[in-house]
Every structure is written in structure tokens, then in C-alpha cells.
């Protein structure tokens, strides 16, 4: 008897009538084979559960965060071995959304530069395709806004005003401001200032700078710095910022500056939407060196980064996360930049998920 399928048996199948079981079995086997091959190509076995296909927390954050990656210019060998343009291009090539620039007495951002110079830097960044996430400066330390020396206070105010104008000319809203210092451990030329006097002078300085900042659309972002003995708790920072009743006085939150004795995730929830910009500095509590040497490349410390990311996300923060580091690698400095970009991708949940 002929066992091959007849035209009638195929027609019967299409009409939902009984068909030859051998035909069904062979067809199902073929389907199963193709399904298994497809699953294998996707890296998923037939018995793998949804739980097993979740992102590996050892590799990357299982949650995706909508914040942006930035890096401070101090992480580059600038200006000794790289130009500003080279730094910007490297940051772009490494996958950063933005770069934070530093105002100094020399170099590209300084009192020697004017509006046209800053606008040219802005155009250069636009051509490269990278944003300028903010303006930062070490000049608040040699010229503290709360110094006992009136000449230093005056010079500090003058420079802060120039920084505000520079930020505006660069098309940047974020200017980091150190409002004052009771003590500066790394400077022998700073005479300690009593806490109450420091607070009075800091408020006066920010009040003086605020009208220009409001006019130019620049935010004076007050940085938390545990080492200087001023604004030592999130409650003090909140009271200081809120006292000006201006959207142009915000917070530049730094994770590393409070890690010696406190924890950034605790501050973030208290500061909330006052946070306008962020520095990511890694810090290790395992060391005893209370200096800039205590800061480490990202993930090489004791910061609870998942807790920090969740706290920032809970506040609704969607701005820049800027890596701040003061020791460009002596050899192959690109390595630090690419390493940092990869670390931030993992924190943000942007790396390969499996």
C-alpha cells in the first residue's frame, strides 16, 4: 500500500479534518529543530527561565539610568601633553556626552581670555560633538571668598565674576562655587576662619555674585567639601542654598568629598532637586591619607555606587555625572579616560547586559 501522503490527506488537514500522524510528527520535529536553533543563536535555551535571563549584576547595573556621562579636564595631561582640542576629541571618542572645563590663571580658560575666546571654545566643542557640562576652578582655594585677608576675598570675588561671565560665553549654565572655608588643610597660607564669620562672609559673597548670575542665566552651584569645615551636613547645605530664594543658587554635589566620615546616598535624598550638577569621585575608607591621594579611579574604592545611583534617580536628577580626578596617568593617559567611560556605562546600565 502506498504510504505517501495523498492530495486528499493534505486537503483534509487544511479543512481541520484528521491527517496522517506521520506527517504531523515530521512537521512538528522540523519546527522544534528550527525553534531550538533560534533560541541557541540568541543565547537562550528552551528551559531557561525569565529569571535566568536577567542582566548579570556582576557586570552591569540591571537598571538603566537616564543620566549623562561627563569627565573633568583634570583627568587629562592638559596642557603639558595634550591640547584642549585633543582632550575634547578624546572624551568624545571614549563615549562621553560632556566635558567639564577648569578656569585657571593661565591656559585656555583664564582672565587672559575674553568672550570671543570662549565662544571659539564653544564652537570647537560643537564641531567635535561634545557638550561642556560645567565650569570648575581651583582658584577658590588661593583666593577664598571667606578669607581673613580682604585682598584675597576681593580677588576671589573678582575671579568668580569672571568665571560667571566665562560660563555664559561658553553657553554653560553650571558654575561650581566654593562659598568659603573654615580651614584649608593643604594650604599653609590660609589662616583658619571662625565658623560664624565664615558663614557670614560666604552669604555676603554669594549675595554679591547672584545678580550677575541671574542676569546671565548661570547657576552658582555650591559644592559640598568636608575638608574645609564649612557646610558639614546636608541640613546646613539646604539652609544655606534656600536662604537665597533663587533658582540660580543650587548644589554641585560631590560624592567623594564627604566619604571620609559620611555617605553620599544620605546627602542626595536630603538635597533632592537642589542638585544641579554632580561630581563622581571615588574614595576609599580603607586608607588613612586625608589628601587628594585618597581619591581613586571609579569603582576602585568603597563608595556604594548602586545606592548613589538609586538616590539620584529618586530625586529625578537627569544631568551630568562628571568624573573628577587629579592624577592623569603618567603612561598611556587615554587608558584612564576609556576605563572611566566603561565604569560609568556599567553604573548607568548601558553596557552589555548579559
C-alpha positions in Angstrom: 0.0 0.0 0.0 1.3 3.4 -0.9 2.3 5.3 2.3 3.0 8.7 0.7 0.6 11.5 1.6 -2.2 12.0 -0.9 -3.6 15.2 -2.2 -6.8 14.3 -0.2 -5.0 13.9 3.1 -3.3 17.4 2.7 -6.7 18.9 1.7 -8.3 17.3 4.7 -5.7 18.9 7.1 -6.5 22.4 5.7 -10.1 21.7 6.5 -9.3 20.7 10.1 -10.0 17.0 9.2 -7.8 14.1 10.5 -4.5 13.8 8.8 -1.7 11.2 8.7 0.1 11.2 12.1 3.5 10.6 10.4 3.1 13.9 8.5 2.3 15.8 11.7 5.1 14.2 13.7 7.7 15.0 11.0 6.4 18.6 10.6 6.5 19.2 14.4 10.0 17.8 14.6 11.2 20.3 12.0 9.5 23.2 13.8 11.1 22.2 17.1 14.5 21.9 15.4 14.3 25.5 14.0 13.0 26.8 17.3 15.9 25.3 19.2 18.4 26.7 16.7 16.9 30.2 17.0 17.0 30.1 20.8 20.6 28.9 20.8 21.5 31.8 18.5 20.0 34.2 21.0 21.9 32.5 23.9 18.7 31.2 25.5 17.9 27.5 25.9 14.5 26.1 25.8 14.4 25.6 29.6 15.9 28.9 30.6 13.6 30.9 32.7 12.9 34.7 32.7 14.8 34.9 36.0 17.9 33.4 34.4 17.9 35.9 31.5 18.1 39.0 33.7 21.2 41.2 33.5 24.2 39.9 35.4 24.7 42.3 38.4 28.4 41.4 38.5 28.8 43.0 35.1 26.5 46.0 34.9 23.6 47.7 36.7 20.4 45.8 36.0 18.6 49.2 35.9 19.1 51.7 33.1 19.6 55.3 34.3 18.8 58.4 32.1 21.8 60.5 33.2 24.7 61.7 31.1 28.4 61.0 31.2 31.0 63.7 31.7 34.7 64.0 32.7 36.7 66.8 34.2 39.7 68.2 32.3 41.9 67.3 35.3 41.8 63.7 34.3 43.8 64.6 31.1 47.5 65.6 30.8 46.5 69.1 29.9 48.2 71.3 29.0 51.6 69.6 29.3 51.0 66.8 26.8 47.6 67.4 25.2 45.8 70.5 23.9 42.2 71.4 24.8 41.0 70.2 21.4 42.8 66.9 21.8 41.2 66.4 25.2 37.7 67.2 23.9 38.2 64.8 21.0 39.4 62.0 23.2 36.4 62.5 25.6 34.1 62.3 22.6 35.9 59.2 21.2 35.7 57.5 24.5 31.9 57.9 24.6 31.4 60.9 27.0 28.4 63.2 26.5 30.2 66.1 28.1 33.5 67.5 29.4 33.9 69.9 32.4 36.4 72.7 31.9 38.6 74.3 34.5 39.2 78.1 34.9 42.8 79.0 35.9 45.1 81.9 35.9 46.8 80.6 32.7 45.7 78.3 29.8 42.6 78.5 27.6 40.1 79.4 30.3 41.7 82.3 32.3 41.4 86.0 33.0 43.5 86.5 29.9 40.7 85.1 27.6 37.7 87.1 26.6 34.2 86.5 25.2 35.5 85.7 21.6 37.9 83.2 23.0 35.3 81.4 25.0 32.9 81.4 22.1 35.6 79.9 19.9 35.9 77.1 22.5 32.2 76.6 22.4 32.3 76.3 18.6 35.2 73.8 18.8 33.2 71.6 21.2 30.1 71.8 18.9 32.3 70.8 15.9 33.6 67.8 17.9 30.1 67.0 19.1 30.6 67.1 22.8 28.8 69.3 25.4 30.5 71.4 28.0 28.9 70.2 31.2 30.2 72.9 33.5 33.0 75.2 34.7 35.1 74.4 37.7 38.2 76.0 39.3 40.9 75.6 42.0 41.1 79.3 42.4 38.7 79.3 45.3 41.5 77.9 47.4 44.2 80.5 47.0 41.5 83.2 47.0 38.8 82.1 49.4 35.6 84.1 49.4 35.8 84.0 53.3 39.5 84.6 53.8 40.7 86.8 56.7 42.7 88.7 54.1 40.4 91.3 52.5 42.6 91.4 49.4 42.2 87.7 48.8 38.5 88.0 49.4 38.3 90.8 46.8 40.4 88.8 44.3 38.2 85.8 44.9 35.0 87.7 44.1 36.6 89.2 41.0 37.7 85.8 39.7 34.3 84.3 40.5 32.6 87.1 38.5 34.9 86.4 35.6 34.1 82.7 35.8 30.4 83.5 35.7 30.9 85.5 32.5 33.1 82.8 31.0 30.4 80.2 31.7 27.8 82.4 30.0 30.1 82.9 27.0 30.7 79.2 26.7 26.9 78.6 26.7 27.1 76.8 30.0 24.7 77.1 32.9 26.8 75.3 35.6 29.5 77.1 37.6 30.9 75.3 40.6 31.4 77.6 43.5 33.2 77.0 46.8 31.5 79.6 49.1 34.0 79.6 51.9 36.4 77.7 54.2 37.0 77.5 57.9 40.2 75.6 57.2 42.2 74.5 54.1 44.4 71.6 55.2 46.5 71.6 52.1 47.4 75.3 52.2 49.8 76.7 54.8 49.0 80.3 53.9 45.4 80.1 55.0 44.6 81.3 58.5 41.5 79.5 60.0 38.3 81.4 60.0 35.7 81.1 62.8 32.6 79.2 61.7 30.2 82.0 62.3 32.4 84.5 60.5 32.8 82.1 57.6 29.1 81.7 57.2 28.5 85.5 57.3 31.2 86.1 54.6 30.0 83.3 52.4 26.5 84.5 52.4 27.7 88.0 51.6 29.9 86.7 48.7 27.1 84.7 47.1 24.7 87.6 47.5 27.2 89.8 45.7 27.6 87.3 42.8 24.0 86.4 42.4 22.6 89.4 40.4 25.2 88.9 37.6 24.5 85.1 37.6 20.7 85.7 37.4 21.2 88.2 34.6 23.5 85.8 32.6 21.5 82.7 33.3 24.3 80.9 35.1 23.7 78.8 38.2 26.1 79.2 41.2 26.3 75.6 42.3 27.6 75.3 45.8 29.9 72.4 46.3 29.9 70.3 49.4 33.5 69.9 50.7 34.0 68.1 54.0 37.7 69.0 54.2 37.1 72.8 54.5 35.0 72.6 57.7 32.0 74.5 56.2 28.5 73.2 55.4 29.3 69.9 57.1 25.8 68.4 57.0 23.1 68.2 54.3 20.8 70.2 56.6 23.3 73.1 56.7 23.7 73.0 52.9 19.9 73.1 52.4 19.5 76.0 54.8 22.4 77.9 53.0 21.1 77.4 49.5 17.4 78.0 50.3 18.3 81.3 52.1 18.9 83.0 48.7 15.5 82.1 47.4 16.9 81.9 43.8 16.8 79.2 41.2 20.4 80.3 40.4 21.8 79.1 43.7 21.9 75.3 43.5 24.1 72.5 44.6 27.1 70.9 42.9 27.1 67.6 44.7 30.4 65.7 45.1 30.3 62.1 46.2 33.9 61.8 47.2 34.1 65.0 49.4 32.1 63.5 52.2 33.2 59.9 52.1 35.7 60.2 54.9 33.1 60.2 57.6 29.7 60.3 55.8 27.9 58.7 52.9 26.8 60.4 49.6 23.5 58.5 49.3 22.3 60.0 52.6 23.1 63.6 51.4 21.4 63.1 48.0 18.0 62.3 49.4 18.2 65.4 51.7 19.3 67.7 48.9 16.8 66.5 46.4 16.1 68.7 43.4 18.6 71.3 44.6 21.3 69.2 42.9 22.1 70.9 39.6 25.4 69.2 38.8 27.4 66.2 40.1 31.0 65.1 40.6 31.7 61.4 40.8 34.8 60.9 42.8 35.8 57.5 44.1 37.1 57.3 47.7 38.4 54.5 49.8 37.7 54.4 53.5 40.4 51.7 53.8 43.2 54.3 53.6 44.4 56.9 56.1 45.7 59.5 53.7 43.3 62.5 54.0 44.5 64.3 50.9 43.9 64.2 47.2 45.7 60.9 47.1 42.7 59.3 48.8 40.6 59.7 45.6 40.7 56.7 43.3 39.5 55.8 39.8 35.9 54.9 39.7 35.0 51.5 41.2 38.3 51.2 42.9 37.1 52.4 46.3 34.4 51.9 48.9 31.5 54.1 47.6 28.2 52.2 47.4 27.5 53.2 43.8 24.2 51.3 43.3 22.9 53.2 46.3 24.2 56.5 45.0 22.6 55.9 41.6 19.2 55.0 43.1 19.3 58.0 45.3 20.0 60.4 42.4 17.3 58.7 40.3 14.8 59.0 43.1 15.3 62.8 43.1 14.6 63.0 39.4 18.2 64.0 38.5 18.9 63.7 34.8 22.0 65.8 34.5 25.7 65.1 34.1 27.8 62.7 36.2 31.3 64.1 35.9 34.3 62.1 36.9 36.7 64.3 38.8 40.3 63.0 39.2 43.5 64.8 39.7 46.2 62.3 38.5 46.3 61.8 34.8 48.1 58.5 34.0 51.8 59.0 33.5 51.9 56.5 30.7 49.1 56.0 28.1 46.7 58.6 29.7 44.0 57.5 27.3 43.6 54.4 29.4 42.1 56.3 32.3 39.6 58.1 30.1 38.3 54.9 28.4 38.3 53.0 31.7 36.2 55.7 33.3 33.8 55.7 30.4 33.3 52.0 30.7 32.8 52.3 34.5 30.1 54.9 34.1 28.4 52.8 31.4 28.2 50.0 33.9 26.8 52.3 36.6 24.2 53.7 34.2 23.2 50.2 32.9 24.4 51.0 29.4 27.0 48.2 29.0 26.3 44.7 27.6 23.6 43.3 29.8 24.4 39.6 29.8 
